[in-house]
Amino acid sequence: MLMKTKAQQYWRQNLIYLASLLGIWFVVSYGAGILFVDWLDQFRIGGFKLGFWFAQQGSMYVFVLLIFVYVYLMNRLDRKFEFDEV
Amino acid sequence: MSIQGWTFLIVGLTFALYIGIAIWARAATTKDFYVAGGGVSPLANGMATAADWMSAASFISMAGIISFIGRDGSVYLMGWTGGYVLLALLLAPYLRKFGKFTVPDFVGDRYYSTAARMVAVVCAVFISFTYVAGQMRGVGIVFSRFLSVEIETGVFIGMIIVFFYAVLGGMKGITYTQVAQYCVLIFAYLVPAIFISMLMTNNIIPQFGFGGTLASDPNVYLLDHLDGLSTELGFDAYTDGSKSTIDVFFITAALMLGTAGLPHVIVRFFTVKKVRDARISAGYALLFIAILYTTAPAVASFARANLLETVDNESYQEMPEWFSNWEDTGLIGFDDKNSDGLIQYTPDESTNELTIDQDIMVLANPEIAQLPNWVVGLVAAGGLAAALSTAAGLLLVISTSVARDLIRRTFVPDITQKRELLFARIAAGGAVIIAGYFGVNPPGFVAQTVAFAFGLAAASFFPAILLGIFSKTMNKEGAISGMVAGILFTAAYIIYFTFMNPEFNNADHWWFGISPEGIGALGMVVNLIIAVTVSRFTKNPPLNIRELIETIRIPRDLEK
């Protein structure tokens, strides 16, 4: 029984991580790169209009970061619950 | 040395390397053949996944497509990278923990049903064949452009190479050749990109040069210059989009969901040892992919600016040498409609005098930047590496589906391992021959089949696997009806607009303004709704399945 609640807590924390990371994933790509791209284009970074930069560069950098953050969070969570592989 | 000489030398050396690796990495067991023994290091798997994923289209065509459609090119950039976030967070670690060899394995076991397994096998084989035909064609095209041989001969040479390492080495041979192929293709992509960036913007990093100022005028940003050139000629500004927002949204979603559902990518995560390795290797894979994918839009803008400057209202007689070289191959065409000897390049078909194939933007780059001849040979080797690595990964999915999912798990469960391995090799060989046939005789609808492959993967595998992991109550009735509904809906929409009534294929007739390319995303929603509804009214999955789900959600094996 104890094992079961431990597994449930682990899973709940995992779902919280997923929801936050996928929230960021959605905001940078579908938000900044598609839905609000024209509005963001009024700002600039260097030679880029900001919306254009998110659509063709920024979203991809964030995607890579998100996976590495996920790896870090999950490895930490595995160790905390002693679910890491031996 | 001449361009031809360098090309033969570099392509020959890389092919010798691939064959050497194939001999070294022979498969001895079915586990070697299906998942490379299950002991691939995360870094190697990341490189192999990147090479597996980046096809001839990514390497040769993508930058060119972007340079013609400007900002809307982001559907491919975001669509083909964002899917890895879904794959890494939602699928890969759990499928690794499940610990078998194929996607139909998972679907069949999780939904305790041979029917579900069969639906998955049919999808996997169909998706992989539509994809692989284009790859073999790509091999033939690279050969014909750089080595002046017939496309058919090129396809045939490609078949022999793939046959050698896929049949001999299975997943083990494919994995380590893909690692080598990644190194070749990324080097071949970056060298000309860096030189062009220096030439245009004085910046050594293309991703920064892209947003930097012109080498010829440090007061003007490259993209502003490009917008100006484009609007002057009557084109839309490069950094503006012309597709509707809803269409961009749905195409991006379909490509992302399809990427996460493609069986040849998913199966790569079965080859690492641990759940932890599966997670980090998805990170490496996307990092290696992003190196090329963030360079591509920079190359696209450099090539576009360079092209417009070179041709706009200039004398045909005074075009640089690369112009006439590529005119000979038919990739550039000039038709002096008003007989003034000058080139007019406009969006208006009645006055436009220049036709340009999109592939030129990558293929001609080394010559435009006046790079030494060996760089041209390198680009040829890179294009071949991209096409061969993807073809091999797809062929393996086909062979595994036949040998394992059909023969071993459905029809002859007591087959010996040795015979199963033999069948896997025969199936791989057969698949190479069929793929080669389609490479030589491409079906007329290759372009549409890519939309098809992604749409079907998005509407079938992605939701079925996702629900299999995240829902304990999803049962076989729900999953099968969801997959069937998703596939039928997506296929019907694509077939209606691209094959039956191409004259209606425009935004006025599309549902909600979604083009056939993006319909897979809606197909996924259809799948989800049907699956959840049907499962509500049918029996819950048996207890052992709920236990299976609990096991795959946790990395460590408990109770041992």
Boltz contact constraints between the chains, C-beta under 6 A:
constraints:
  - contact:
      token1: [A, 11]
      token2: [B, 553]
      max_distance: 6.0
  - contact:
      token1: [A, 18]
      token2: [B, 89]
      max_distance: 6.0
  - contact:
      token1: [A, 25]
      token2: [B, 85]
      max_distance: 6.0
  - contact:
      token1: [A, 29]
      token2: [B, 78]
      max_distance: 6.0
  - contact:
      token1: [A, 29]
      token2: [B, 82]
      max_distance: 6.0
  - contact:
      token1: [A, 33]
      token2: [B, 74]
      max_distance: 6.0
  - contact:
      token1: [A, 33]
      token2: [B, 78]
      max_distance: 6.0
  - contact:
      token1: [A, 34]
      token2: [B, 248]
      max_distance: 6.0
  - contact:
      token1: [A, 34]
      token2: [B, 249]
      max_distance: 6.0
  - contact:
      token1: [A, 46]
      token2: [B, 211]
      max_distance: 6.0
  - contact:
      token1: [A, 47]
      token2: [B, 211]
      max_distance: 6.0
  - contact:
      token1: [A, 47]
      token2: [B, 212]
      max_distance: 6.0
  - contact:
      token1: [A, 47]
      token2: [B, 221]
      max_distance: 6.0
  - contact:
      token1: [A, 47]
      token2: [B, 222]
      max_distance: 6.0
  - contact:
      token1: [A, 47]
      token2: [B, 223]
      max_distance: 6.0
  - contact:
      token1: [A, 48]
      token2: [B, 211]
      max_distance: 6.0
  - contact:
      token1: [A, 49]
      token2: [B, 239]
      max_distance: 6.0
  - contact:
      token1: [A, 52]
      token2: [B, 71]
      max_distance: 6.0
  - contact:
      token1: [A, 52]
      token2: [B, 239]
      max_distance: 6.0
  - contact:
      token1: [A, 55]
      token2: [B, 71]
      max_distance: 6.0
  - contact:
      token1: [A, 55]
      token2: [B, 74]
      max_distance: 6.0
  - contact:
      token1: [A, 56]
      token2: [B, 74]
      max_distance: 6.0
  - contact:
      token1: [A, 56]
      token2: [B, 77]
      max_distance: 6.0
  - contact:
      token1: [A, 56]
      token2: [B, 297]
      max_distance: 6.0
  - contact:
      token1: [A, 57]
      token2: [B, 294]
      max_distance: 6.0
  - contact:
      token1: [A, 59]
      token2: [B, 78]
      max_distance: 6.0
  - contact:
      token1: [A, 60]
      token2: [B, 81]
      max_distance: 6.0
  - contact:
      token1: [A, 60]
      token2: [B, 290]
      max_distance: 6.0
  - contact:
      token1: [A, 60]
      token2: [B, 293]
      max_distance: 6.0
  - contact:
      token1: [A, 60]
      token2: [B, 294]
      max_distance: 6.0
  - contact:
      token1: [A, 63]
      token2: [B, 81]
      max_distance: 6.0
  - contact:
      token1: [A, 63]
      token2: [B, 82]
      max_distance: 6.0
  - contact:
      token1: [A, 63]
      token2: [B, 85]
      max_distance: 6.0
  - contact:
      token1: [A, 64]
      token2: [B, 286]
      max_distance: 6.0
  - contact:
      token1: [A, 64]
      token2: [B, 287]
      max_distance: 6.0
  - contact:
      token1: [A, 64]
      token2: [B, 290]
      max_distance: 6.0
  - contact:
      token1: [A, 66]
      token2: [B, 85]
      max_distance: 6.0
  - contact:
      token1: [A, 67]
      token2: [B, 88]
      max_distance: 6.0
  - contact:
      token1: [A, 67]
      token2: [B, 282]
      max_distance: 6.0
  - contact:
      token1: [A, 67]
      token2: [B, 283]
      max_distance: 6.0
  - contact:
      token1: [A, 67]
      token2: [B, 286]
      max_distance: 6.0
  - contact:
      token1: [A, 68]
      token2: [B, 283]
      max_distance: 6.0
  - contact:
      token1: [A, 70]
      token2: [B, 89]
      max_distance: 6.0
  - contact:
      token1: [A, 71]
      token2: [B, 279]
      max_distance: 6.0
  - contact:
      token1: [A, 71]
      token2: [B, 280]
      max_distance: 6.0
  - contact:
      token1: [A, 71]
      token2: [B, 283]
      max_distance: 6.0
  - contact:
      token1: [A, 78]
      token2: [B, 555]
      max_distance: 6.0
  - contact:
      token1: [A, 83]
      token2: [B, 554]
      max_distance: 6.0
  - contact:
      token1: [A, 83]
      token2: [B, 555]
      max_distance: 6.0
  - contact:
      token1: [A, 83]
      token2: [B, 556]
      max_distance: 6.0
  - contact:
      token1: [A, 85]
      token2: [B, 274]
      max_distance: 6.0
  - contact:
      token1: [A, 85]
      token2: [B, 555]
      max_distance: 6.0
  - contact:
      token1: [A, 85]
      token2: [B, 556]
      max_distance: 6.0
